[in-house]
Amino acid sequence: MRRALQIRSGSIVWLFHDVTDAGWFERCVDEITSGRDVLPLVELALDDGHEKACAITFDDGLRSVADVAHPILSARRLPYTVFVCTQVLTEGVVPWFYRVSHLGRSIGLEQVRSRWMDVTRRARTIDEFAISLKQVPLDAILNGLDELEDEHGIPPPDPLSLFLSADQVKALADAGATIGSHTHRHPILSLLAVEDQVFEVEHSAKVIESLTDRRPIEFSYPNGTPLDFNDDTIGVLRASGFQVAATTSPGILSGGADPMALPRVGLRDGASAWRRLAKTLAPSFSRIHAKERALRVGRSDRRVRKTSRPRDAG
């Protein structure tokens, strides 16, 4: 397996979300480091001299980064970047799609979908529903979730059971982890007015700086597909001092890659050894972005449905 992973040239930005299985993550790290040097994300993205290296990143700032990933990575002295949503750190509010999943498990898809039936009618599972909901303005999503939680007496998920706390973020930064921004509330940035994008970017940067004594220069687009950010977003990021921005578009870094639209190779918790190998050798094989596009614009694409797999929220 390790020899096979060395076949593909080029550098990789790895994307993880939740890593609940320490044994599985340790095997991933062994594979990642067997054929490539692990570098800080900024160094990998901005220095074209690294032809076969990688960076390790985590989206959303989940608690398992501190509980599972950090001990393994720190023992090997490997750098990594955690992209956090700062609202959960300052207000204890989990990102909206976690509230959607929680309600779906509690009251069922049909009850949840009733608030946004006109844009989510094609969704057949709670995951597809969440994808369709991404085309709805964030305030409309949040107001609907508030109403459903009040109506059914279901509180939002406990943030401390899922996400890093402010103290944990500070401790990780003090231990050498890089803390990057994933916005304040995890909105789809391309749906926001420019001034609202500025708030999401600037406010998150200020919160991170207050916790870590370092202004972040690394950013990860919420959800991260080409539908989710635009030229205005990139302009806002650059004006705020960000130097690199990561997408969820799968791919290997090539010479001259745009540092404000970095591709990444995502690994889901528990992915098999053969799945990990396939993602390394052919990261663009998945049709997940095509499926998401079909659901979000209200189309049905039979070929996409047959070849796609569910994706992380990003």
Summary of the structure (lengths in Angstrom):
residues: 314
radius of gyration: 18.8
end to end distance: 27.5
largest distance: 56.8
contacts: 1028
relative contact order: 0.15
helix: 49%
strand: 11%
